Amino acid sequence: MRFVVILLCFAVRLAAADLTLAIAPVWQGAALRVPSAPLENQSGQSLRVTRLAALVAGVVLTRVDGSVVRLDGQYGFIDAAAGRLDVSLRDVPDGDYTAMEFRLGLPPTVNHASPDAWPAGHPLNPLVNGLHWNWSGGYVFLALEGRWSGAAGDERGFSYHLATDERVMTARFLANYRVERATTIALALDLSRLLGSQHLAADDGSETTHSSSGDELAARLGTAAEHAWYWLESKPSPEPVAAIRSDEKIPQSTSTPRAFVVPTGWPQPDLPADNPLTIEGVALGEKLFRDRRLSGNGSQSCASCHAPERAFSDGVAVSLGADGKPGRRNAQPLVNLAWHPAYAWDGSQPRIRDQSLAAMRNPIEMHAEPEQVVAELARDALLGREFATVFGTPEITAERLSLALEQFLLVQVSRDSKFDRALSGAAPLSPEEQRGFELFLTEYDPARNRRGADCFHCHGGPLFSDFAYKNNGLRLASDEPGREKVTASPDDAGKFKTPSLRNVAVTGPYMHDGRFATLEETVAHYDHGVQLSATTDPNLAKHPRKGLELSAADQAALVAFLRTLTDANFAAAPAHSSPSQ
């Protein structure tokens, strides 16, 4: 009898399928690309959608006999601008079904739990979705942002963030379909049903919602979101492409594994699987980081422009390279890089190792050929023995050099500021600092009696950055493409990666070109200096032309709060023994 039960259980497992929900954004039935071309609503206003992102959960399938299959604990994330429009579901029983439903939103216990529980790559990991609300917990369930223009032709922004436990939205479908092996269900999300009837006006509350209690706009948009879906088709999923297996034998190192400790409440980073951290690897990376032989003329090391006491920045607007030539970009602080999805101001380098070699090759930075650097380092017998310990053999190569630098930079974790101690109850903020924190967290929405600084849209969460590419309203030189240089898309013109604000008081000057010398100048820019262009971020473009009009005291309070993000212990500690050890 036991043998029969085991066979039956095995058969049930074999009957489970993979189900993909393929979501297609449309406008009045026509395919919609995000960022979109101009669209017209029922009021004759022109709209452009620049962001559509949502969390999917609570999938329920109804069988032909009326019973249901609940896929609790499975979650999905869609981001139309990134082309991420599929939700993958596992272990779905084969069979015939007559209905399906899912939610845009999360159960309260999941919504308010610490996000550090989700592994790298998981849809609910904040690094993946960029929708985690803030320190108080909770996610944005549906984010819809863009630009609009009225009869006068002037463009403004709109930003709709549907969230909170009372704002969970449910999409329901009646359709006959069969799930067998790998199956795809194609669904359409018609944004004209969400935005088509929305009449926008400046400064009357119609441009923004953050789903506060009693917000009629949030309730109306939530109801529209539930009715904006329709069924397209059900079909077999395409066969997955088989992964290419490498038979290359990797030399065995004799180095000691090194733990990476994620601070409580921080998202799990996606550490490189092909470059595991070791004590000796980090030490070698630190040695190379300080080695002037990595520059073409032997005059400059990585540390020349990235000093630990400045959170690995250098305190000047643009650095001078090995040949004395000024660069075009401000030297970014090299802190908490393990959480970054890409590197450089324009995100052109996908990994730390790539950025390391790019800086070495750059003719106005270190101006070196990696092959020449390797030839010079190869004369150092002691260094060769250190490479052998880390990589298994003594050969020094450009790839190994970049891997060692990557290990060293991955462990530079800064998380012990006055603000962190205040969160734990160990060191309360002063009244001025607390006021600055409140302004930082509060949106600018005078129609609902909120007059904050709106900082958290781009700088929320424990890392104080969403690491997205934004045009933050700077007046740019005509030859400064920003992210557009990488993507070749005009939609990315003038956009740069959002920097983290941790240690911001010691990492000035500020902006990609170091144009602002002080935090006071930077806060003043966001208060009344934002310049509008076709790609200015909607969360800034929705502000009045005259600016936020924060008082001098409030601007000073914001600066005071930003100074609480300095981790004095990080600068004082030896780099190889950072807090992650």
C-alpha positions as CSV (number, residue, x, y, z in Angstrom):
1,M,0.0,0.0,0.0
2,R,2.8,2.4,0.8
3,F,4.4,1.7,-2.6
4,V,1.1,2.7,-4.3
5,V,0.9,5.9,-2.4
6,I,4.4,6.9,-3.4
7,L,3.6,6.2,-7.0
8,L,0.5,8.3,-6.8
9,C,2.3,11.2,-5.3
10,F,5.0,11.0,-8.0
11,A,2.3,11.0,-10.7
12,V,0.7,14.1,-9.2
13,R,4.0,15.9,-9.3
14,L,4.5,14.9,-12.9
15,A,1.1,16.5,-13.7
16,A,2.1,19.9,-12.5
17,A,2.8,22.5,-15.2
18,D,4.5,25.9,-15.6
19,L,2.0,28.7,-16.3
20,T,3.1,32.1,-17.7
21,L,0.9,35.1,-17.6
22,A,2.0,37.3,-20.5
23,I,0.7,40.8,-20.1
24,A,0.4,43.2,-23.0
25,P,-0.1,46.9,-22.4
26,V,-2.5,48.4,-24.9
27,W,-4.3,51.7,-25.5
28,Q,-7.8,51.4,-26.9
29,G,-6.8,47.9,-28.1
30,A,-3.6,48.9,-29.9
31,A,-0.2,47.7,-28.6
32,L,1.4,50.3,-26.3
33,R,5.1,50.7,-25.8
34,V,6.4,52.3,-22.6
35,P,7.7,55.0,-22.7
36,S,4.9,55.7,-25.0
37,A,4.2,58.1,-27.9
38,P,1.7,60.8,-27.2
39,L,-1.8,59.5,-26.4
40,E,-5.1,61.4,-26.3
41,N,-7.6,61.2,-23.4
42,Q,-11.3,61.9,-23.5
43,S,-10.6,65.5,-22.6
44,G,-8.4,66.0,-25.6
45,Q,-5.2,66.2,-23.4
46,S,-2.0,64.7,-24.7
47,L,-0.4,62.0,-22.4
48,R,2.8,60.0,-22.5
49,V,3.2,57.0,-20.2
50,T,6.7,56.6,-18.9
51,R,6.3,54.0,-16.2
52,L,4.0,51.0,-15.7
53,A,5.0,48.6,-12.9
54,A,3.0,46.3,-10.7
55,L,3.1,43.4,-8.3
56,V,1.0,40.3,-9.0
57,A,-0.1,37.8,-6.3
58,G,-3.0,35.7,-5.2
59,V,-3.6,33.8,-8.4
60,V,-6.7,31.6,-8.3
61,L,-7.7,29.1,-11.1
62,T,-11.2,27.6,-11.2
63,R,-11.6,24.1,-12.6
64,V,-14.6,22.9,-14.6
65,D,-16.0,21.1,-11.6
66,G,-16.0,24.4,-9.6
67,S,-13.1,23.6,-7.4
68,V,-10.2,26.1,-7.2
69,V,-6.4,26.0,-7.3
70,R,-4.8,28.7,-5.2
71,L,-1.2,29.6,-6.0
72,D,-0.6,31.3,-2.7
73,G,3.0,32.3,-2.1
74,Q,3.8,32.9,-5.7
75,Y,4.4,36.4,-6.8
76,G,5.2,38.3,-10.0
77,F,6.5,41.7,-11.0
78,I,5.9,43.5,-14.3
79,D,7.7,46.6,-15.6
80,A,6.7,47.6,-19.1
81,A,9.6,50.1,-19.6
82,A,12.1,47.3,-18.9
83,G,10.2,44.8,-21.1
84,R,9.4,42.6,-18.1
85,L,5.8,41.6,-18.8
86,D,5.7,37.9,-17.9
87,V,4.6,36.4,-14.6
88,S,5.9,32.8,-14.0
89,L,3.9,30.4,-11.9
90,R,5.0,26.9,-10.9
91,D,3.4,23.6,-10.0
92,V,0.0,24.3,-11.6
93,P,-2.1,21.1,-11.9
94,D,-2.8,20.0,-15.5
95,G,-6.4,20.2,-16.5
96,D,-9.3,22.2,-17.9
97,Y,-10.3,25.5,-16.3
98,T,-13.1,28.0,-16.7
99,A,-11.9,31.1,-14.8
100,M,-8.9,32.9,-13.3
101,E,-8.2,35.8,-11.0
102,F,-5.2,37.5,-9.5
103,R,-4.5,40.5,-7.4
104,L,-2.4,43.6,-7.9
105,G,-1.2,43.8,-4.3
106,L,0.0,41.7,-1.5
107,P,-1.5,40.1,1.7
108,P,-0.9,42.4,4.7
109,T,1.5,40.0,6.4
110,V,3.7,40.0,3.3
111,N,3.2,43.7,2.5
112,H,4.5,44.8,6.0
113,A,7.2,42.2,6.5
114,S,10.8,43.1,6.2
115,P,11.9,42.9,2.6
116,D,15.2,41.3,3.5
117,A,13.6,37.9,3.4
118,W,13.4,37.8,-0.4
119,P,16.4,36.3,-2.2
120,A,18.2,38.1,-5.1
121,G,16.1,38.0,-8.2
122,H,12.8,37.4,-6.4
123,P,9.9,39.6,-7.6
124,L,9.4,41.0,-4.1
125,N,13.1,41.9,-3.7
126,P,13.1,45.8,-3.7
127,L,16.2,45.7,-5.9
128,V,14.1,43.9,-8.5
129,N,10.9,45.8,-8.4
130,G,11.8,49.3,-7.0
131,L,8.3,49.4,-5.5
132,H,9.0,49.1,-1.8
133,W,7.3,52.0,-0.1
134,N,9.7,52.9,2.7
135,W,11.0,52.2,6.2
136,S,7.5,52.0,7.5
137,G,7.0,48.9,5.3
138,G,4.7,48.1,2.5
139,Y,4.9,48.2,-1.3
140,V,3.4,50.2,-4.1
141,F,1.1,47.8,-5.9
142,L,0.7,49.7,-9.1
143,A,2.9,52.6,-10.3
144,L,1.8,54.6,-13.3
145,E,3.7,57.7,-14.3
146,G,4.1,60.0,-17.2
147,R,3.8,63.4,-18.8
148,W,0.8,65.4,-20.0
149,S,0.1,68.7,-21.7
150,G,-3.0,70.8,-21.9
151,A,-4.3,73.3,-24.4
152,A,-1.4,75.7,-23.8
153,G,1.1,72.9,-24.8
154,D,3.2,73.1,-21.6
155,E,4.1,69.7,-20.3
156,R,3.8,68.6,-16.7
157,G,4.1,65.2,-14.9
158,F,1.6,62.8,-13.4
159,S,2.5,60.1,-10.8
160,Y,-0.1,57.6,-9.6
161,H,1.1,55.1,-6.9
162,L,-1.7,52.7,-5.7
163,A,-0.8,51.1,-2.4
164,T,-1.9,50.2,1.2
165,D,-3.8,47.2,2.3
166,E,-7.2,48.7,1.4
167,R,-6.1,49.3,-2.2
168,V,-5.6,45.7,-3.3
169,M,-7.0,45.3,-6.8
170,T,-8.5,42.1,-8.3
171,A,-8.6,41.2,-12.0
172,R,-11.1,38.4,-12.9
173,F,-11.5,36.5,-16.2
174,L,-14.1,34.0,-17.4
175,A,-12.6,31.8,-20.1
176,N,-12.2,28.1,-21.0
177,Y,-8.6,27.1,-21.2
178,R,-6.4,24.1,-20.6
179,V,-3.2,23.9,-18.6
180,E,-0.9,21.2,-19.8
181,R,2.9,21.1,-19.5
182,A,4.1,24.6,-20.1
183,T,1.2,27.0,-20.9
184,T,1.0,30.7,-21.6
185,I,-2.1,32.9,-21.0
186,A,-1.9,36.2,-22.8
187,L,-3.7,39.1,-21.2
188,A,-4.2,42.7,-22.2
189,L,-4.1,45.7,-19.8
190,D,-5.8,48.6,-21.5
191,L,-4.4,51.8,-20.0
192,S,-7.1,53.9,-21.8
193,R,-9.6,52.4,-19.3
194,L,-7.3,53.7,-16.5
195,L,-6.2,57.1,-17.9
196,G,-8.6,57.8,-20.8
197,S,-11.3,59.5,-18.6
198,Q,-8.8,61.2,-16.3
199,H,-8.9,65.0,-16.7
200,L,-5.6,66.5,-15.5
201,A,-5.1,70.0,-14.2
202,A,-2.2,71.8,-12.5
203,D,-2.0,71.7,-8.8
204,D,-5.6,70.5,-8.1
205,G,-4.5,67.0,-6.9
206,S,-5.4,65.3,-10.2
207,E,-1.7,64.8,-11.1
208,T,-0.7,62.6,-8.2
209,T,-1.9,60.1,-5.6
210,H,-0.1,58.2,-2.9
211,S,-3.1,56.3,-1.8
212,S,-3.7,58.0,1.5
213,S,-6.9,57.1,3.4
214,G,-9.9,58.6,1.9
215,D,-8.2,59.6,-1.4
216,E,-11.0,59.6,-3.9
217,L,-8.6,59.6,-6.9
218,A,-6.8,56.5,-5.6
219,A,-10.1,54.7,-5.1
220,R,-11.3,55.7,-8.6
221,L,-8.0,54.6,-10.3
222,G,-8.0,51.3,-8.3
223,T,-11.5,50.5,-9.5
224,A,-10.5,51.3,-13.1
225,A,-7.4,49.1,-12.8
226,E,-9.7,46.1,-11.9
227,H,-11.7,46.6,-15.1
228,A,-8.8,47.4,-17.5
229,W,-8.0,43.8,-18.3
230,Y,-9.2,41.4,-21.0
231,W,-8.3,37.9,-22.1
232,L,-6.4,37.4,-25.3
233,E,-5.6,33.7,-25.6
234,S,-4.2,30.5,-24.1
235,K,-1.5,28.6,-25.9
236,P,1.5,26.2,-25.3
237,S,4.6,28.0,-24.1
238,P,7.7,28.0,-26.4
239,E,10.3,25.5,-25.5
240,P,13.1,27.0,-23.3
241,V,16.5,27.4,-24.8
242,A,19.0,24.9,-23.3
243,A,21.8,26.5,-21.4
244,I,25.3,26.0,-22.8
245,R,27.5,24.1,-20.4
246,S,31.2,24.9,-20.0
247,D,33.6,22.0,-19.5
248,E,36.5,24.4,-18.6
249,K,38.4,23.3,-15.5
250,I,38.7,26.1,-13.0
251,P,41.9,26.1,-11.0
252,Q,41.4,25.5,-7.3
253,S,42.4,28.3,-5.0
254,T,43.6,27.9,-1.5
255,S,42.0,31.0,-0.2
256,T,39.6,31.3,2.7
257,P,35.9,31.9,2.1
258,R,34.6,35.2,3.4
259,A,31.1,35.8,4.6
260,F,29.0,38.7,3.3
261,V,26.5,39.9,6.0
262,V,23.5,41.8,4.8
263,P,22.4,44.5,7.3
264,T,19.0,43.9,8.8
265,G,16.2,45.2,6.7
266,W,18.3,45.6,3.6
267,P,17.4,43.7,0.4
268,Q,19.5,40.6,-0.5
269,P,22.1,41.6,-3.2
270,D,22.8,39.5,-6.3
271,L,26.5,38.7,-5.6
272,P,28.4,37.3,-8.6
273,A,28.4,33.5,-8.4
274,D,31.6,33.3,-10.5
275,N,33.6,35.4,-8.1
276,P,33.1,34.1,-4.5
277,L,34.4,36.3,-1.8
278,T,37.6,35.2,0.0
279,I,39.7,36.8,2.7
280,E,42.8,36.7,0.5
281,G,40.8,37.9,-2.6
282,V,39.6,41.0,-0.8
283,A,43.1,41.7,0.5
284,L,44.6,41.3,-3.0
285,G,41.9,43.6,-4.4
286,E,42.7,46.3,-1.8
287,K,46.4,46.0,-2.6
288,L,45.7,46.5,-6.3
289,F,43.2,49.3,-5.6
290,R,46.2,51.3,-4.1
291,D,48.7,50.3,-6.8
292,R,49.8,53.1,-9.1
293,R,51.1,50.6,-11.6
294,L,47.5,50.2,-12.8
295,S,47.8,53.6,-14.6
296,G,49.6,54.1,-17.9
297,N,52.4,56.3,-16.5
298,G,52.5,54.8,-13.0
299,S,51.3,58.1,-11.4
300,Q,47.8,57.2,-10.3
301,S,45.9,54.4,-8.5
302,C,42.2,53.8,-8.1
303,A,42.5,55.3,-4.6
304,S,43.8,58.6,-6.1
305,C,40.2,59.4,-7.0
306,H,38.4,57.3,-4.4
307,A,39.5,58.0,-0.9
308,P,38.1,56.0,2.0
309,E,37.6,59.1,4.2
310,R,35.3,60.5,1.6
311,A,33.4,57.2,1.2
312,F,35.7,56.5,-1.8
313,S,35.0,59.8,-3.6
314,D,37.6,62.6,-4.1
315,G,36.0,66.0,-3.2
316,V,36.4,67.7,-6.5
317,A,33.9,68.4,-9.3
318,V,35.7,66.3,-11.9
319,S,38.9,64.4,-11.3
320,L,42.2,64.8,-13.1
321,G,43.4,61.7,-14.9
322,A,46.9,60.2,-14.9
323,D,47.9,62.6,-17.7
324,G,46.5,65.6,-15.9
325,K,43.4,65.9,-18.1
326,P,40.1,66.7,-16.4
327,G,37.3,64.2,-16.7
328,R,33.7,64.9,-17.5
329,R,32.0,63.1,-14.7
330,N,32.2,63.4,-10.9
331,A,34.0,60.5,-9.2
332,Q,31.2,58.4,-7.6
333,P,31.6,57.1,-4.1
334,L,32.3,53.3,-4.1
335,V,30.1,52.3,-1.2
336,N,27.5,49.6,-1.0
337,L,28.2,48.6,-4.6
338,A,27.0,45.0,-4.0
339,W,23.4,46.4,-4.3
340,H,23.9,48.3,-7.6
341,P,22.4,46.8,-10.7
342,A,25.0,48.5,-13.0
343,Y,27.9,51.0,-12.7
344,A,29.0,54.4,-14.0
345,W,26.7,57.4,-14.1
346,D,25.0,56.1,-17.3
347,G,24.9,52.5,-16.2
348,S,27.2,51.5,-19.1
349,Q,29.1,48.9,-17.1
350,P,27.1,45.8,-16.0
351,R,29.6,44.6,-13.3
352,I,32.2,46.1,-11.0
353,R,34.9,44.2,-12.9
354,D,33.8,45.9,-16.1
355,Q,33.9,49.3,-14.5
356,S,37.4,48.6,-13.1
357,L,38.8,47.8,-16.6
358,A,36.9,50.7,-18.2
359,A,38.5,53.2,-15.8
360,M,41.9,51.7,-16.5
361,R,41.4,52.0,-20.3
362,N,39.8,55.4,-20.3
363,P,42.3,57.9,-21.9
364,I,41.3,60.8,-19.6
365,E,41.3,58.6,-16.5
366,M,44.0,56.0,-15.8
367,H,45.0,55.8,-19.6
368,A,46.5,52.3,-19.5
369,E,46.3,49.2,-21.6
370,P,45.5,46.3,-19.3
371,E,47.9,44.1,-21.2
372,Q,50.8,46.5,-20.4
373,V,49.6,46.7,-16.8
374,V,49.6,42.9,-16.5
375,A,53.1,42.7,-18.0
376,E,54.4,45.2,-15.4
377,L,52.7,43.4,-12.5
378,A,54.0,40.0,-13.8
379,R,57.5,41.0,-12.8
380,D,56.4,41.1,-9.2
381,A,57.0,37.5,-7.8
382,L,55.3,38.2,-4.5
383,L,52.2,39.4,-6.3
384,G,52.2,36.3,-8.4
385,R,52.2,34.2,-5.2
386,E,49.2,36.1,-4.0
387,F,47.4,35.6,-7.3
388,A,48.1,31.8,-6.9
389,T,46.5,31.8,-3.5
390,V,43.4,33.5,-4.7
391,F,43.0,32.0,-8.2
392,G,44.9,28.7,-8.0
393,T,47.8,29.5,-10.4
394,P,50.2,32.5,-10.4
395,E,49.3,33.9,-13.8
396,I,48.3,37.6,-13.6
397,T,45.7,38.5,-16.2
398,A,43.4,41.5,-16.7
399,E,40.4,39.4,-15.9
400,R,41.9,38.2,-12.6
401,L,43.0,41.7,-11.7
402,S,39.4,43.0,-12.2
403,L,38.0,40.1,-10.2
404,A,40.2,40.9,-7.2
405,L,39.2,44.6,-7.4
406,E,35.6,43.5,-7.6
407,Q,35.9,41.4,-4.4
408,F,37.5,44.3,-2.5
409,L,34.8,46.8,-3.6
410,L,31.9,44.4,-3.0
411,V,32.7,44.3,0.8
412,Q,32.7,48.1,1.2
413,V,29.4,48.2,3.2
414,S,28.4,51.4,5.0
415,R,25.4,51.1,7.3
416,D,26.3,52.7,10.7
417,S,25.2,56.3,10.5
418,K,23.4,58.4,13.1
419,F,20.2,57.8,11.1
420,D,20.7,54.0,11.4
421,R,21.2,54.3,15.2
422,A,18.0,56.5,15.4
423,L,16.0,53.8,13.6
424,S,17.2,51.3,16.2
425,G,16.4,53.7,19.1
426,A,20.0,54.1,20.1
427,A,20.5,57.8,19.1
428,P,17.5,60.0,18.5
429,L,17.5,62.6,15.9
430,S,17.4,66.3,16.9
431,P,14.1,68.2,16.3
432,E,15.7,69.8,13.2
433,E,16.9,66.5,11.8
434,Q,13.5,64.9,12.5
435,R,11.8,67.7,10.7
436,G,14.2,67.1,7.7
437,F,13.4,63.4,7.8
438,E,9.6,64.2,7.7
439,L,10.1,66.5,4.7
440,F,12.2,63.9,3.0
441,L,9.4,61.3,3.3
442,T,6.5,63.6,2.5
443,E,5.3,64.2,-1.1
444,Y,4.6,67.6,-2.4
445,D,0.8,67.6,-2.8
446,P,-0.7,70.9,-1.6
447,A,-4.2,69.9,-2.8
448,R,-4.2,67.3,0.0
449,N,-2.3,69.6,2.4
450,R,1.1,68.0,2.0
451,R,4.1,70.2,1.4
452,G,7.1,67.9,1.7
453,A,10.2,67.7,-0.4
454,D,9.3,64.5,-2.4
455,C,12.8,63.1,-1.9
456,F,11.8,59.5,-1.2
457,H,10.5,58.8,-4.7
458,C,14.1,58.4,-5.9
459,H,16.0,58.1,-2.6
460,G,13.8,55.9,-0.5
461,G,14.7,52.7,1.4
462,P,17.8,51.8,3.4
463,L,20.1,52.3,0.4
464,F,18.7,55.8,-0.3
465,S,18.5,55.1,-4.0
466,D,16.3,53.3,-6.5
467,F,19.3,53.1,-8.8
468,A,17.1,54.1,-11.7
469,Y,18.1,56.5,-14.5
470,K,16.4,59.9,-14.1
471,N,16.5,63.3,-15.6
472,N,16.5,65.5,-12.5
473,G,15.9,68.8,-14.1
474,L,19.5,70.0,-14.6
475,R,20.3,72.4,-17.4
476,L,22.6,70.1,-19.5
477,A,25.2,70.8,-22.1
478,S,24.1,70.0,-25.6
479,D,26.6,67.3,-26.0
480,E,25.7,65.5,-22.7
481,P,23.5,62.5,-23.6
482,G,23.5,60.7,-20.3
483,R,21.8,57.3,-20.4
484,E,20.9,57.9,-24.1
485,K,24.6,57.1,-25.0
486,V,24.0,53.5,-23.7
487,T,20.5,52.8,-25.0
488,A,20.4,55.1,-28.1
489,S,16.8,56.0,-27.0
490,P,15.7,59.6,-27.0
491,D,13.6,58.7,-24.0
492,D,16.8,58.4,-22.0
493,A,18.2,61.8,-22.9
494,G,19.7,63.6,-19.9
495,K,19.1,60.7,-17.5
496,F,21.7,59.6,-14.9
497,K,21.7,56.9,-12.3
498,T,20.2,58.0,-9.0
499,P,23.1,58.1,-6.5
500,S,22.8,56.9,-3.0
501,L,22.6,59.5,-0.3
502,R,24.5,57.5,2.3
503,N,27.6,59.5,3.3
504,V,26.4,62.4,1.1
505,A,27.8,65.0,3.4
506,V,31.3,63.8,2.6
507,T,30.9,63.0,-1.1
508,G,30.4,66.4,-2.6
509,P,30.5,68.2,-5.0
510,Y,27.2,66.9,-6.3
511,M,25.5,65.8,-9.6
512,H,27.1,63.9,-12.4
513,D,29.3,66.9,-13.2
514,G,29.9,68.2,-9.7
515,R,28.2,71.5,-10.4
516,F,26.9,72.0,-6.9
517,A,29.5,72.5,-4.3
518,T,27.3,72.1,-1.2
519,L,24.2,70.3,0.1
520,E,22.5,73.6,0.5
521,E,22.9,74.3,-3.3
522,T,21.6,70.9,-4.1
523,V,18.5,71.2,-1.9
524,A,17.9,74.7,-3.5
525,H,18.0,73.1,-6.9
526,Y,15.2,70.7,-6.1
527,D,13.2,73.4,-4.3
528,H,13.2,76.0,-7.1
529,G,15.8,75.2,-9.8
530,V,14.4,72.3,-11.7
531,Q,14.5,72.8,-15.5
532,L,11.8,71.1,-17.6
533,S,12.6,69.0,-20.7
534,A,11.0,66.2,-22.6
535,T,12.5,63.6,-20.2
536,T,12.4,65.3,-16.8
537,D,11.2,62.8,-14.3
538,P,7.4,63.0,-13.8
539,N,7.7,63.2,-10.0
540,L,9.6,66.5,-10.5
541,A,7.6,67.7,-13.6
542,K,4.4,67.7,-11.6
543,H,5.7,70.4,-9.2
544,P,4.7,74.0,-9.8
545,R,6.9,76.1,-12.0
546,K,7.7,78.4,-9.1
547,G,9.0,75.3,-7.2
548,L,8.2,73.8,-3.8
549,E,8.7,77.1,-1.9
550,L,10.2,75.4,1.1
551,S,11.1,77.9,3.8
552,A,14.8,78.6,4.6
553,A,14.3,76.7,7.9
554,D,12.9,73.6,6.1
555,Q,15.7,73.6,3.6
556,A,18.2,73.8,6.5
557,A,16.3,70.9,8.2
558,L,16.7,68.7,5.0
559,V,20.4,69.4,5.0
560,A,20.6,68.6,8.7
561,F,18.9,65.2,8.0
562,L,21.2,64.4,5.1
563,R,24.2,64.9,7.4
564,T,22.8,62.2,9.7
565,L,23.5,59.7,6.9
566,T,27.3,59.9,7.4
567,D,29.0,56.7,8.6
568,A,32.0,58.0,10.5
569,N,33.1,54.5,11.4
570,F,33.3,53.5,7.8
571,A,35.9,56.1,7.0
572,A,37.9,55.3,10.1
573,A,38.0,51.5,9.7
574,P,40.6,49.7,7.6
575,A,38.9,49.0,4.2
576,H,39.5,45.2,4.4
577,S,37.7,44.9,7.7
578,S,34.4,46.6,6.6
579,P,31.2,46.0,8.7
580,S,30.2,43.2,6.4
581,Q,33.0,40.9,7.7
